[in-house]
Amino acid sequence: MALDRITEEIAHFIGMFHLGIEADRLRLEYDAFAASRAETDHTPTETPMPEVSAPYALKGFVPGLSYEHPQAQVPLLPLPTIEVRALMPDVAAPPPPQAPAATDSRAGPVATEGQVTWILPEIAPNSLLIVISQTADLFDNDLVLVTGETPFTDPQVMVAALEHAIELAQHAHAPGHDAADGAVVPRANDMAALAEAMATFAPAAGTHTEAAPHTLLLLRGEAAQGVHISGAQTAPPPDDGAPSDAPALPDFTELLPAFLAARPQSGDTAGEKDAFALPPRALPPPQIAPFGVDPGHTVVTGANTLVNEAVISQSWIDAPVIAVAGDAIRLDLVSQVILRHATSDAAPAQGMGMGMGMAAPSRAINAVEIDIRDAPAPITASTAGGVFPQSWSVTRVEGDLIAVNHVQQFAFVSDFDRVEVTVTAAASYLGTGENTVLNTAVLRELGFHYDLILVGGDMITLNQIHQTNVLLDADTVAGAHHPGVTITAGDNLQYNRAEITQVGRDEMVAMRDTFQSALADMAGGGRDIGPDLARDALFEGRSALKVLQVEGDLIKANIIEQHAYLGDSDQIGLMLEDFLASGQPVEVITGSNAQLNAARLTDFGLDSTVMVAGTAYSDALIHQAQLIDPEAPPTGVGLVPLANEAVAFLADGMTFDARDADPAAPQSLAEHLAGGDGLNAVLS
């Protein structure tokens, strides 16, 4: 039955009393058990020393692999051969050099009256086909919010404007050989079409709705030689063909914006240091100082650096005398385009309108140097008058002999920052730009020089450089305008630099009968030249000849495409009303970007006499164009009136109020990679 309240309290008391008794009993039993346990010995133990013994002495390497099967007799591959002939009518034929017994190399002498022929191993000339495609994409659209009260334009609008500028710049280029549309290796029909396009090229004019890049320079033929900087010829080519010691083109490092030039460079050291010197072990490692900032406050949203650099140096196949059965075509082409849309705004606290900021002057430089130098044959003691070759060697190449280099470099940076700036410390540094993107390719190619080259097909030489430099830097700054605030906008550098150096001149002459006969014999399968050809006046003074027979075409092409695209339209809201009373300087850098496309082609050859049975054609073209647009609508993204309407249509609903967003929320993936698909569409 149920207990009353008094009885229940007594029962609980008795139960607690029993629990206390049981706890005391357990404590007494544990104390007794602990007393009977032996005391723990805390004396440190001694570590025994290991004993290692090696009862076996090492001997030399004697594998004794008696179980291996004997090596199979594999015949050696046949060596390429070269024919060496000598006219010795009064001397008996000496024994030929011995070739390896396991090879299939032919051995002479060949039974011809008054002539000795040896067949020797040779190293055949090399063919090269190099295609390099370098792409560097960077999306750095930062969002820094303090209160979220500043309305910003979505970066997708900026990316759309940048893509429009890229398309406009690409259409302004001179024609060129496009490997994407045709073959990677240019053939005679491709060169003929390109030569016609170069001869008829005329820059496109702008329309009433859209401006076009202004052509600074358009030169053809021999007028293209020399140094040309932004449409002006600064140094004509020297008459003697000797190289000049002074650098003809401006140095990129000397033209850097002030902010980038003030950075400590890696070479700015007190003296030369040994790169392999090791620090003394007795000295402690140097302590790394914590990051420190200069007095005042600095905000950097620009200062980006984009560099595309390609260097190709060739010393390939060449000869003082070249005979071509087909056509001989040489084309040198340089096309440079710079497009910049930049402005600077420093507006009152309300809105992001056009304002009171002044942009520092920017630089746009297109620089080209085409230099053709003489390379006479070296004078030796054997070059005496009345002496003709008594022996010659013939190397034959079946098919075409090519050396093609195709380098494509793309650098795309999207740095459309949206920043609200406030200051709560004695010194601060906020950097959302200062990106560095680099593409570099360096090629050095070697070949052989001969005394005579016989080409059964066409001889093609192409040097082509296309450089595109696009910058969108329409910055807007909103906030309190105060003498203590320094806004550095502009001060950008866009530099296209191209150099083509040809060491050795080619003189096109009519075909001679002896060389025409040698080409006909080669087309019929002949692997030799006749004594009449060796006694030609062009070979007077030589004791021996090295001859190269090319059954097909002899093609040498160097194609470089460089594209630097930078979008740096920053939106900055200054919230410095309370801090400006202290008088601390505030520096805001929104420009100071540097873009470089540098290409250098150097061909080390010989002065050659080229005899052509077909058509001989040579031409050069230099095209320099630029479009500098300093005006912009309040959104800072329009280029032309038609583009303004399109941007206004795109911006409807894309401009958001930061107060509706979470200030601590990170960027979404779609926002961070805005415009990536559009870029791929432009590049493809």
C-alpha positions as CSV (number, residue, x, y, z in Angstrom):
1,M,0.0,0.0,0.0
2,A,1.1,3.6,-0.4
3,L,3.2,5.1,2.4
4,D,2.5,8.3,4.0
5,R,4.9,11.2,3.6
6,I,6.6,10.7,7.0
7,T,7.1,7.0,6.4
8,E,8.5,7.7,2.9
9,E,11.0,10.2,4.3
10,I,12.2,7.7,6.9
11,A,12.6,5.1,4.2
12,H,14.8,7.4,2.1
13,F,16.9,8.3,5.1
14,I,17.5,4.6,5.9
15,G,18.4,4.0,2.3
16,M,21.0,6.8,2.2
17,F,22.4,5.5,5.5
18,H,22.9,2.1,3.9
19,L,24.7,3.7,0.9
20,G,27.0,5.6,3.2
21,I,27.9,2.4,5.1
22,E,28.6,0.5,1.9
23,A,30.9,3.3,0.7
24,D,32.9,3.3,3.9
25,R,33.3,-0.5,3.7
26,L,34.6,-0.2,0.1
27,R,37.1,2.5,1.2
28,L,38.4,0.4,4.0
29,E,38.9,-2.6,1.7
30,Y,40.7,-0.5,-1.0
31,D,43.0,1.0,1.6
32,A,43.9,-2.4,2.8
33,F,44.6,-3.6,-0.8
34,A,46.7,-0.6,-1.5
35,A,48.8,-1.1,1.6
36,S,49.6,-4.7,0.7
37,R,50.8,-3.7,-2.8
38,A,54.6,-3.4,-3.4
39,E,55.9,0.1,-3.7
40,T,56.7,1.2,-7.3
41,D,60.4,1.5,-8.2
42,H,60.9,4.9,-9.9
43,T,64.6,4.3,-10.6
44,P,65.4,5.1,-14.2
45,T,66.4,2.0,-16.2
46,E,69.5,1.7,-18.2
47,T,69.3,1.4,-22.0
48,P,71.3,-1.6,-23.2
49,M,73.8,-0.8,-25.9
50,P,73.1,-2.7,-29.1
51,E,75.8,-5.1,-30.3
52,V,76.2,-5.3,-34.0
53,S,78.5,-7.8,-35.7
54,A,79.3,-8.4,-39.3
55,P,81.0,-11.8,-39.6
56,Y,81.0,-11.7,-43.4
57,A,83.4,-9.6,-45.4
58,L,82.2,-7.9,-48.5
59,K,83.8,-8.8,-51.8
60,G,83.7,-7.3,-55.3
61,F,80.8,-7.5,-57.6
62,V,80.8,-11.1,-58.9
63,P,77.3,-12.1,-59.8
64,G,78.1,-15.4,-61.4
65,L,74.9,-15.5,-63.4
66,S,75.7,-18.8,-65.2
67,Y,72.0,-19.6,-65.6
68,E,71.5,-16.7,-68.1
69,H,70.8,-17.7,-71.7
70,P,73.3,-16.4,-74.2
71,Q,72.3,-13.1,-75.8
72,A,70.5,-13.3,-79.1
73,Q,72.3,-12.1,-82.1
74,V,70.4,-8.9,-83.1
75,P,71.5,-7.3,-86.3
76,L,72.5,-3.7,-86.0
77,L,70.3,-1.1,-87.7
78,P,71.7,0.2,-91.0
79,L,73.5,3.5,-90.7
80,P,72.6,6.4,-92.9
81,T,75.2,6.9,-95.5
82,I,76.9,9.8,-97.1
83,E,78.8,9.6,-100.5
84,V,82.2,11.2,-100.6
85,R,83.7,11.4,-104.0
86,A,87.1,12.7,-105.1
87,L,88.6,13.4,-108.6
88,M,91.9,11.6,-108.6
89,P,92.8,10.6,-112.2
90,D,96.5,9.9,-111.5
91,V,96.2,8.2,-108.1
92,A,95.2,4.6,-107.4
93,A,92.1,4.2,-105.4
94,P,92.9,3.7,-101.7
95,P,91.0,1.1,-99.6
96,P,87.7,2.5,-98.3
97,P,87.1,3.0,-94.6
98,Q,85.9,-0.2,-92.9
99,A,82.3,-0.1,-91.7
100,P,81.0,-2.3,-88.8
101,A,80.6,-5.9,-90.0
102,A,76.9,-6.2,-88.8
103,T,75.6,-3.2,-90.7
104,D,74.2,-2.9,-94.1
105,S,76.2,0.2,-95.0
106,R,77.5,0.2,-98.5
107,A,81.2,0.2,-99.1
108,G,83.1,1.4,-102.1
109,P,85.0,2.2,-104.1
110,V,82.6,2.7,-106.9
111,A,84.1,1.6,-110.2
112,T,84.1,4.9,-112.2
113,E,87.1,5.9,-114.3
114,G,89.2,8.6,-112.7
115,Q,86.9,9.0,-109.7
116,V,87.0,7.5,-106.2
117,T,83.8,7.2,-104.1
118,W,83.5,6.2,-100.5
119,I,80.3,5.5,-98.6
120,L,80.5,6.7,-95.0
121,P,78.0,6.9,-92.1
122,E,76.4,10.3,-91.7
123,I,74.2,12.4,-89.4
124,A,71.1,13.5,-91.3
125,P,69.7,17.0,-90.8
126,N,66.9,17.3,-88.4
127,S,63.2,18.3,-88.9
128,L,61.4,20.2,-86.2
129,L,57.8,20.8,-85.5
130,I,57.0,22.5,-82.1
131,V,53.6,23.7,-81.1
132,I,53.4,25.5,-77.7
133,S,50.1,26.8,-76.3
134,Q,50.3,28.7,-72.9
135,T,47.2,30.0,-71.2
136,A,47.1,31.8,-67.8
137,D,43.7,32.7,-66.6
138,L,43.1,34.5,-63.3
139,F,39.8,35.6,-61.8
140,D,40.4,37.9,-58.8
141,N,37.1,39.8,-58.3
142,D,37.4,40.6,-54.7
143,L,34.5,41.9,-52.5
144,V,35.4,43.7,-49.3
145,L,32.4,45.1,-47.3
146,V,32.3,47.1,-44.1
147,T,28.7,48.3,-43.7
148,G,27.4,47.2,-47.1
149,E,25.9,50.6,-47.8
150,T,27.7,51.1,-51.1
151,P,25.9,49.9,-54.3
152,F,28.2,48.0,-56.6
153,T,27.9,46.9,-60.3
154,D,28.1,43.2,-60.8
155,P,31.5,42.1,-62.3
156,Q,29.7,40.2,-65.1
157,V,29.0,43.6,-66.6
158,M,32.7,44.4,-66.6
159,V,33.6,41.1,-68.0
160,A,31.1,41.5,-70.9
161,A,32.7,44.9,-71.7
162,L,36.2,43.4,-71.6
163,E,35.2,40.6,-74.0
164,H,33.8,43.3,-76.3
165,A,37.1,45.1,-76.3
166,I,39.0,41.9,-76.9
167,E,36.8,41.2,-80.0
168,L,37.3,44.7,-81.3
169,A,41.1,44.4,-80.9
170,Q,41.3,41.0,-82.6
171,H,39.4,42.3,-85.7
172,A,42.0,45.1,-86.1
173,H,44.9,42.8,-86.8
174,A,46.6,42.3,-90.1
175,P,46.1,38.9,-91.8
176,G,48.3,36.1,-90.8
177,H,48.8,32.3,-91.2
178,D,46.3,30.7,-88.8
179,A,47.1,27.2,-87.9
180,A,43.6,26.7,-86.5
181,D,42.0,27.3,-89.9
182,G,44.7,25.6,-92.0
183,A,47.7,23.4,-91.7
184,V,50.3,23.9,-89.0
185,V,53.0,23.7,-91.6
186,P,52.5,26.5,-94.2
187,R,52.7,25.3,-97.8
188,A,53.2,27.2,-101.0
189,N,49.4,27.7,-101.5
190,D,49.1,29.0,-98.0
191,M,52.0,31.4,-98.5
192,A,50.6,32.6,-101.8
193,A,47.2,33.4,-100.1
194,L,48.9,35.2,-97.2
195,A,51.1,37.2,-99.6
196,E,48.0,38.4,-101.5
197,A,46.3,39.2,-98.2
198,M,49.3,41.2,-97.0
199,A,49.5,43.1,-100.3
200,T,45.8,44.1,-100.2
201,F,45.4,44.7,-96.5
202,A,43.8,47.9,-95.5
203,P,42.8,48.8,-91.9
204,A,39.1,48.8,-91.2
205,A,37.5,52.1,-90.6
206,G,35.1,52.8,-87.7
207,T,31.4,53.3,-88.0
208,H,29.0,55.9,-86.5
209,T,28.2,53.5,-83.6
210,E,31.6,52.0,-83.0
211,A,35.2,53.3,-83.1
212,A,38.1,51.4,-84.6
213,P,41.7,51.3,-83.5
214,H,43.7,54.0,-85.1
215,T,46.5,52.8,-87.4
216,L,49.8,54.3,-86.4
217,L,52.0,52.6,-88.9
218,L,51.6,50.5,-92.0
219,L,54.8,49.7,-93.9
220,R,55.6,47.1,-96.6
221,G,58.7,45.8,-98.2
222,E,62.1,47.2,-97.5
223,A,60.5,50.2,-95.8
224,A,59.7,47.9,-92.9
225,Q,63.3,47.4,-92.0
226,G,64.7,49.4,-89.0
227,V,63.3,50.4,-85.7
228,H,59.7,51.7,-85.5
229,I,58.2,52.8,-82.1
230,S,54.6,53.8,-82.0
231,G,54.4,54.8,-85.7
232,A,57.7,56.6,-86.0
233,Q,61.0,55.3,-87.4
234,T,63.6,56.0,-84.8
235,A,66.7,54.3,-86.3
236,P,67.1,53.4,-90.0
237,P,68.9,50.1,-90.7
238,P,72.7,50.5,-90.9
239,D,74.2,50.4,-94.4
240,D,77.1,48.1,-93.5
241,G,74.9,45.5,-91.8
242,A,76.9,45.6,-88.6
243,P,75.0,45.3,-85.4
244,S,74.6,48.3,-83.1
245,D,75.8,48.2,-79.5
246,A,73.1,50.5,-78.1
247,P,69.7,48.9,-77.4
248,A,67.2,50.1,-80.0
249,L,64.0,49.3,-78.3
250,P,62.9,50.7,-74.9
251,D,63.6,48.6,-71.8
252,F,60.4,47.3,-70.1
253,T,61.9,47.7,-66.6
254,E,62.7,51.3,-67.2
255,L,59.1,52.1,-68.2
256,L,57.3,50.4,-65.2
257,P,54.7,52.5,-63.4
258,A,55.9,54.3,-60.3
259,F,54.3,51.9,-57.8
260,L,55.8,48.8,-59.5
261,A,59.2,50.4,-60.1
262,A,59.4,51.2,-56.3
263,R,59.2,47.5,-55.5
264,P,62.5,45.9,-54.4
265,Q,63.8,43.8,-57.3
266,S,65.6,40.5,-56.9
267,G,68.8,42.0,-58.4
268,D,68.9,45.0,-56.1
269,T,71.6,43.7,-53.8
270,A,74.7,45.3,-52.4
271,G,77.0,42.8,-54.3
272,E,77.1,39.6,-56.2
273,K,76.2,36.6,-54.0
274,D,77.3,33.0,-54.5
275,A,74.2,31.1,-55.3
276,F,75.8,27.8,-54.1
277,A,77.2,29.2,-50.8
278,L,75.9,27.4,-47.7
279,P,75.3,29.3,-44.4
280,P,77.6,28.3,-41.5
281,R,76.1,25.6,-39.3
282,A,77.2,27.4,-36.1
283,L,75.0,30.3,-36.8
284,P,71.3,30.1,-35.9
285,P,68.8,30.4,-38.7
286,P,67.7,34.0,-39.4
287,Q,64.5,35.1,-37.9
288,I,61.8,36.1,-40.2
289,A,60.5,39.6,-39.3
290,P,56.7,39.9,-39.0
291,F,54.9,41.8,-41.8
292,G,55.2,45.5,-41.3
293,V,53.5,48.4,-43.1
294,D,54.7,52.0,-43.7
295,P,53.2,54.8,-41.8
296,G,49.8,55.9,-43.1
297,H,47.2,53.8,-44.9
298,T,47.5,52.3,-48.4
299,V,44.8,50.6,-50.5
300,V,46.0,48.8,-53.7
301,T,43.4,47.4,-56.1
302,G,45.6,47.6,-59.2
303,A,49.3,47.1,-59.8
304,N,48.9,43.9,-61.9
305,T,51.6,42.6,-64.1
306,L,51.1,40.5,-67.2
307,V,54.0,39.2,-69.3
308,N,54.1,37.1,-72.4
309,E,57.6,36.4,-73.6
310,A,58.8,34.2,-76.4
311,V,62.4,33.8,-77.7
312,I,63.3,31.7,-80.7
313,S,67.0,31.4,-81.8
314,Q,67.8,29.3,-84.8
315,S,71.0,28.2,-86.5
316,W,69.4,25.7,-88.8
317,I,69.9,24.5,-92.3
318,D,71.7,27.0,-94.6
319,A,74.2,27.2,-97.4
320,P,76.0,29.9,-99.5
321,V,74.4,28.4,-102.6
322,I,70.8,27.2,-102.8
323,A,69.0,25.9,-105.9
324,V,65.2,25.6,-105.8
325,A,63.2,23.7,-108.4
326,G,59.9,25.2,-107.3
327,D,59.0,28.6,-105.8
328,A,60.9,30.6,-103.1
329,I,58.7,32.7,-100.8
330,R,59.7,34.7,-97.8
331,L,57.3,36.7,-95.7
332,D,58.0,38.8,-92.5
333,L,54.8,40.0,-90.7
334,V,54.4,41.9,-87.5
335,S,51.0,43.1,-86.3
336,Q,50.5,45.0,-83.0
337,V,47.3,46.2,-81.5
338,I,46.8,48.1,-78.2
339,L,43.4,48.9,-76.8
340,R,42.9,50.8,-73.6
341,H,39.7,52.1,-72.0
342,A,40.7,53.8,-68.7
343,T,39.2,56.6,-66.6
344,S,39.5,57.8,-63.0
345,D,36.6,59.0,-60.8
346,A,36.7,60.6,-57.3
347,A,33.1,61.4,-56.4
348,P,31.4,62.9,-53.5
349,A,29.9,60.7,-50.8
350,Q,26.7,60.2,-52.7
351,G,26.8,57.6,-55.5
352,M,29.5,56.5,-57.9
353,G,29.2,59.2,-60.4
354,M,31.9,60.9,-62.5
355,G,33.9,63.0,-60.2
356,M,37.0,65.0,-59.3
357,G,39.8,62.5,-59.8
358,M,42.6,63.0,-62.2
359,A,44.3,60.0,-63.9
360,A,48.0,59.9,-64.1
361,P,49.2,59.5,-67.8
362,S,49.5,56.0,-69.1
363,R,51.8,54.7,-71.8
364,A,51.0,52.6,-74.9
365,I,54.1,51.5,-76.9
366,N,54.2,49.4,-80.0
367,A,57.9,48.8,-80.9
368,V,59.2,46.7,-83.8
369,E,62.7,46.1,-85.0
370,I,63.5,44.2,-88.2
371,D,67.2,43.9,-88.8
372,I,68.9,42.0,-91.7
373,R,72.7,41.7,-91.3
374,D,75.4,40.4,-93.6
375,A,77.1,37.1,-92.8
376,P,79.9,36.6,-95.3
377,A,81.7,33.3,-95.5
378,P,84.8,33.1,-93.4
379,I,88.1,33.6,-95.2
380,T,90.5,30.7,-94.9
381,A,93.9,29.8,-96.3
382,S,92.4,27.3,-98.8
383,T,90.2,29.9,-100.5
384,A,92.6,30.6,-103.3
385,G,91.7,31.7,-106.8
386,G,91.6,29.0,-109.5
387,V,91.1,26.2,-107.0
388,F,87.9,24.1,-107.3
389,P,86.6,21.3,-105.2
390,Q,88.2,17.9,-105.8
391,S,85.9,16.0,-103.5
392,W,82.3,16.3,-102.2
393,S,79.8,14.6,-100.0
394,V,76.1,14.3,-100.7
395,T,73.4,13.9,-98.0
396,R,69.9,13.2,-99.2
397,V,66.6,13.8,-97.4
398,E,63.6,11.9,-98.6
399,G,60.5,14.1,-98.4
400,D,60.2,17.5,-96.8
401,L,62.7,19.2,-94.4
402,I,60.9,21.5,-92.0
403,A,61.5,23.6,-89.0
404,V,58.2,25.1,-87.7
405,N,57.7,26.8,-84.3
406,H,54.2,27.9,-83.4
407,V,53.9,29.6,-80.0
408,Q,50.6,30.8,-78.6
409,Q,50.4,32.7,-75.3
410,F,47.2,33.9,-73.6
411,A,47.1,35.9,-70.3
412,F,43.7,36.8,-69.0
413,V,43.2,38.6,-65.7
414,S,39.8,39.7,-64.3
415,D,40.5,42.0,-61.3
416,F,37.2,43.8,-60.9
417,D,37.4,44.6,-57.1
418,R,34.6,46.1,-55.0
419,V,35.9,47.5,-51.8
420,E,34.6,49.6,-48.9
421,V,37.5,51.2,-47.1
422,T,37.5,52.4,-43.5
423,V,40.4,52.8,-41.1
424,T,40.6,51.9,-37.4
425,A,44.4,51.5,-36.9
426,A,47.5,53.7,-36.9
427,A,48.8,52.1,-40.1
428,S,47.2,49.7,-42.5
429,Y,47.7,48.1,-45.9
430,L,44.9,46.6,-48.0
431,G,45.8,44.8,-51.2
432,T,43.3,43.2,-53.5
433,G,45.4,43.5,-56.7
434,E,49.1,43.1,-57.3
435,N,48.7,39.9,-59.3
436,T,51.5,38.6,-61.5
437,V,50.9,36.4,-64.5
438,L,53.7,35.1,-66.7
439,N,54.0,33.0,-69.9
440,T,57.5,32.3,-71.2
441,A,58.9,30.1,-73.9
442,V,62.6,29.9,-75.0
443,L,63.7,27.8,-77.9
444,R,67.2,27.3,-79.3
445,E,67.5,25.2,-82.3
446,L,70.7,24.0,-84.1
447,G,71.2,22.4,-87.5
448,F,73.9,22.1,-90.2
449,H,75.5,24.4,-92.7
450,Y,76.3,23.1,-96.1
451,D,78.1,24.5,-99.2
452,L,75.2,23.6,-101.6
453,I,71.5,22.8,-101.0
454,L,69.4,21.4,-103.8
455,V,65.6,21.6,-103.1
456,G,63.3,19.6,-105.3
457,G,60.2,21.4,-104.1
458,D,59.5,24.9,-102.7
459,M,61.5,27.0,-100.3
460,I,59.3,28.7,-97.7
461,T,60.4,31.2,-95.0
462,L,57.8,32.8,-92.7
463,N,58.3,35.0,-89.6
464,Q,55.1,36.1,-88.1
465,I,54.3,37.9,-84.8
466,H,50.9,39.0,-83.7
467,Q,50.6,40.9,-80.4
468,T,47.3,42.1,-78.7
469,N,47.2,44.2,-75.6
470,V,43.8,45.1,-74.1
471,L,43.2,47.0,-70.8
472,L,39.9,48.0,-69.2
473,D,40.6,50.3,-66.2
474,A,37.5,52.3,-65.6
475,D,37.8,53.0,-61.9
476,T,35.2,54.7,-59.7
477,V,35.8,56.0,-56.2
478,A,33.1,57.3,-53.9
479,G,33.5,58.9,-50.5
480,A,34.7,62.0,-48.7
481,H,37.1,64.0,-50.8
482,H,39.9,65.3,-48.5
483,P,43.4,66.7,-49.1
484,G,44.8,63.8,-47.1
485,V,43.5,61.2,-49.6
486,T,45.7,60.5,-52.6
487,I,44.1,58.6,-55.4
488,T,46.5,57.2,-58.0
489,A,44.5,56.1,-61.1
490,G,46.0,55.5,-64.5
491,D,49.8,55.3,-64.8
492,N,49.4,52.1,-66.8
493,L,52.0,50.6,-69.2
494,Q,51.0,48.6,-72.3
495,Y,54.0,47.5,-74.3
496,N,54.2,45.3,-77.4
497,R,57.8,44.5,-78.4
498,A,58.8,42.5,-81.5
499,E,62.2,41.8,-82.9
500,I,63.1,39.9,-86.0
501,T,66.9,39.6,-86.7
502,Q,68.1,37.8,-89.8
503,V,71.9,37.1,-89.9
504,G,72.6,36.5,-93.6
505,R,71.0,37.9,-96.7
506,D,69.4,35.9,-99.5
507,E,69.9,37.1,-103.1
508,M,67.4,35.8,-105.6
509,V,69.0,35.1,-109.0
510,A,68.1,33.2,-112.2
511,M,68.6,29.5,-112.4
512,R,71.8,28.3,-114.2
513,D,71.9,25.3,-116.5
514,T,74.3,23.2,-114.4
515,F,72.1,23.6,-111.3
516,Q,69.0,22.9,-113.4
517,S,70.6,19.6,-114.6
518,A,71.5,18.7,-111.0
519,L,67.9,19.2,-109.9
520,A,66.6,17.1,-112.7
521,D,69.1,14.3,-111.8
522,M,68.0,14.5,-108.2
523,A,64.3,14.3,-109.2
524,G,65.2,11.1,-111.1
525,G,66.7,9.5,-108.0
526,G,70.3,10.6,-108.5
527,R,72.4,10.9,-105.3
528,D,75.4,12.6,-106.8
529,I,76.5,15.8,-108.5
530,G,78.5,16.0,-111.6
531,P,82.1,17.4,-111.9
532,D,80.7,20.3,-114.0
533,L,78.6,21.5,-111.0
534,A,81.6,21.3,-108.7
535,R,83.7,23.4,-111.0
536,D,81.1,26.3,-111.0
537,A,82.5,29.7,-110.3
538,L,80.4,29.9,-107.1
539,F,82.6,27.2,-105.5
540,E,85.9,28.6,-106.6
541,G,88.4,28.5,-103.8
542,R,86.9,25.5,-102.0
543,S,88.7,22.2,-101.7
544,A,85.7,20.1,-100.8
545,L,81.9,20.5,-100.9
546,K,79.1,19.4,-98.6
547,V,75.9,19.0,-100.5
548,L,72.4,18.5,-99.2
549,Q,69.6,17.1,-101.4
550,V,66.0,17.8,-100.2
551,E,63.6,15.8,-102.2
552,G,60.5,17.8,-101.1
553,D,60.0,21.3,-99.7
554,L,62.4,23.2,-97.5
555,I,60.1,25.0,-94.9
556,K,61.2,27.3,-92.1
557,A,58.4,29.1,-90.2
558,N,58.3,30.9,-86.8
559,I,54.8,32.0,-85.7
560,I,54.3,33.8,-82.4
561,E,50.8,34.9,-81.1
562,Q,50.7,36.8,-77.8
563,H,47.6,38.2,-76.1
564,A,47.4,40.1,-72.8
565,Y,44.0,40.9,-71.5
566,L,43.5,42.7,-68.2
567,G,40.3,44.0,-66.6
568,D,40.9,46.3,-63.6
569,S,37.8,48.4,-63.3
570,D,37.7,48.9,-59.5
571,Q,34.8,50.2,-57.4
572,I,35.8,51.8,-54.1
573,G,33.8,53.4,-51.4
574,L,35.7,55.5,-48.9
575,M,34.3,55.7,-45.4
576,L,36.8,58.0,-43.8
577,E,34.7,60.8,-42.4
578,D,35.6,60.2,-38.8
579,F,39.2,59.4,-39.5
580,L,40.2,62.2,-41.7
581,A,40.3,64.6,-38.8
582,S,43.5,63.0,-37.5
583,G,45.4,64.0,-40.6
584,Q,46.8,60.6,-41.4
585,P,47.5,60.2,-45.2
586,V,45.5,57.7,-47.1
587,E,46.7,56.5,-50.5
588,V,44.5,54.6,-52.9
589,I,46.1,53.0,-56.0
590,T,43.7,51.8,-58.6
591,G,45.9,51.7,-61.7
592,S,49.7,51.2,-62.1
593,N,49.2,48.1,-64.2
594,A,51.9,46.7,-66.6
595,Q,51.4,44.5,-69.6
596,L,54.2,43.2,-71.9
597,N,54.2,41.1,-75.0
598,A,57.8,40.5,-76.0
599,A,58.8,38.3,-79.0
600,R,62.2,37.8,-80.4
601,L,63.1,35.8,-83.5
602,T,66.8,35.4,-84.4
603,D,68.0,33.4,-87.4
604,F,71.7,32.8,-87.7
605,G,72.5,31.9,-91.3
606,L,74.8,32.7,-94.2
607,D,74.8,35.1,-97.1
608,S,73.2,33.0,-99.8
609,T,72.7,33.0,-103.5
610,V,69.3,31.5,-104.2
611,M,68.6,30.2,-107.7
612,V,64.9,29.7,-108.3
613,A,63.3,27.9,-111.2
614,G,59.8,29.0,-110.3
615,T,58.6,32.2,-108.8
616,A,60.7,34.2,-106.3
617,Y,58.7,36.4,-103.9
618,S,59.7,38.3,-100.8
619,D,57.7,40.8,-98.7
620,A,57.4,42.3,-95.3
621,L,54.6,44.1,-93.4
622,I,54.5,46.0,-90.2
623,H,51.1,47.1,-88.8
624,Q,50.7,49.1,-85.6
625,A,47.3,50.2,-84.3
626,Q,45.9,51.5,-81.0
627,L,42.6,52.8,-79.6
628,I,42.7,54.9,-76.4
629,D,39.2,55.7,-75.0
630,P,39.4,58.1,-72.0
631,E,35.6,58.7,-71.8
632,A,33.2,56.4,-70.0
633,P,29.6,56.5,-68.7
634,P,28.9,56.4,-64.9
635,T,29.0,52.6,-65.0
636,G,32.5,52.8,-66.2
637,V,32.1,50.0,-68.7
638,G,30.9,51.5,-72.0
639,L,33.2,51.9,-75.0
640,V,30.8,53.3,-77.7
641,P,27.2,54.6,-77.8
642,L,25.9,51.3,-78.9
643,A,27.8,49.5,-76.2
644,N,26.4,51.9,-73.6
645,E,22.8,50.9,-74.5
646,A,23.8,47.2,-74.3
647,V,25.4,47.7,-70.9
648,A,22.4,49.6,-69.6
649,F,20.2,46.7,-70.7
650,L,22.6,44.2,-69.1
651,A,22.9,46.2,-65.9
652,D,19.2,46.3,-65.3
653,G,18.7,44.1,-62.3
654,M,22.4,43.3,-62.0
655,T,23.3,46.2,-59.8
656,F,22.7,45.2,-56.2
657,D,22.7,47.0,-52.8
658,A,25.3,45.5,-50.6
659,R,23.1,46.3,-47.5
660,D,20.9,43.4,-48.6
661,A,23.8,41.0,-48.6
662,D,25.6,39.3,-45.7
663,P,28.8,41.2,-45.1
664,A,30.7,38.1,-44.0
665,A,29.4,35.8,-46.7
666,P,32.1,34.7,-49.2
667,Q,31.7,35.0,-52.9
668,S,29.8,32.2,-54.7
669,L,31.5,30.1,-57.2
670,A,29.4,31.5,-60.0
671,E,30.4,35.1,-59.0
672,H,34.0,34.2,-58.6
673,L,34.2,32.6,-62.1
674,A,32.1,35.2,-63.8
675,G,32.6,35.4,-67.5
676,G,34.8,32.3,-67.8
677,D,32.6,30.8,-70.5
678,G,32.5,34.1,-72.4
679,L,36.3,34.2,-72.5
680,N,36.5,30.7,-73.8
681,A,34.1,31.7,-76.6
682,V,36.2,34.7,-77.5
683,L,39.5,32.7,-77.5
684,S,38.0,29.9,-79.6
